[in-house]
Amino acid sequence: MPTVPRRRRSPEDVAAAAPVAGPRRVLLAAPRGYCAGVDRAVIAVEKALEAYGPPVYVRKQIVHNLHVVQTLEEKGAIFVEETEEVPEGALVVFSAHGVSPAVVQSAEDRGLRTIDATCPLVTKVHREAVRFARDDFDILLIGHEGHEEVEGTYGEAPEHMQIVNGPEDVEKVSVRDPEKVIWLSQTTLSVDETMLTVNKLRERFPSLQDPPSDDICYATSNRQTAVKKIAPQADLVIVVGSSNSSNSVRLVEVALEYGAKAAYRVDFANQVDESWFEGVATVGVTSGASVPENLVQDVMRLLAEYGYGDVEEVVTAQEDIMFSLPKELRATLKAMGDDSRGLGGRRSNVS
């Protein structure tokens, strides 16, 4: 992604560009950054490279973050779009977003060794799809058509499922039996927009059933809650995250919806445009669930250069969920004497 050219100016020059009401400060959202599922997937690739040596193939981006992908490529990971691109007999890792049964079968047909790094919370949605298809429900999957997670979930029960992109799709939905309808969702959606879609669906299908537990993952929900807390106070919100990261894009939308005067998404600190600071007293900062903390700290250092050195961390939740590594990898690591098992989104860097 091309960077935004930035002409360096002193804090004094920035201050002179427009008057600022009040002291310059940063509201740093927490939770932010890596979730347990992302951490598990990234570590799975790193450990696979250590255990088996490069190359290790990865179907799609392991997580939706440009920096993470580039860093793993430097270590010997090769990212491909489909299993057909992987040499027969080679090792391939399935990304955190999950895959359909057809992809699993394709890998088996090619004799590939596989490591399934699907986030356990995505796997939960897959299992729900299988269960309700078996019970002959019509399944309404709320999500973005074409997103890898949606493709994987849809592939579990295509004959029972239809994708609902958002509220605007509700009128197009048709079902066989209005008494046997359930909704599921992509895990990284806007909580508010999802519930708007659900409410509209329920107006059409009053017997619409909810999933057994929330499909939108804890990390997505927590990051949106934190942004909702800081947005009303922020003249500007900067979200660190990649353009193909659904939850990062949603954070920009949520910030604007909840009162931020402006909000932008960047992959890296050098994409921050200094014109954004004109007249800005309070800057909110957060990051998507696939963003390592070092990228956030790069933004924080840049803000300090421009006079935003007063930092308040706004904490709305504590996260301590940890996921064990994929079972295919645990056995190998155990044989090597590496007892890496319980791993969650607590690391600060990918370097």
Disulfide bonds with the S-S distance in Angstrom:
none
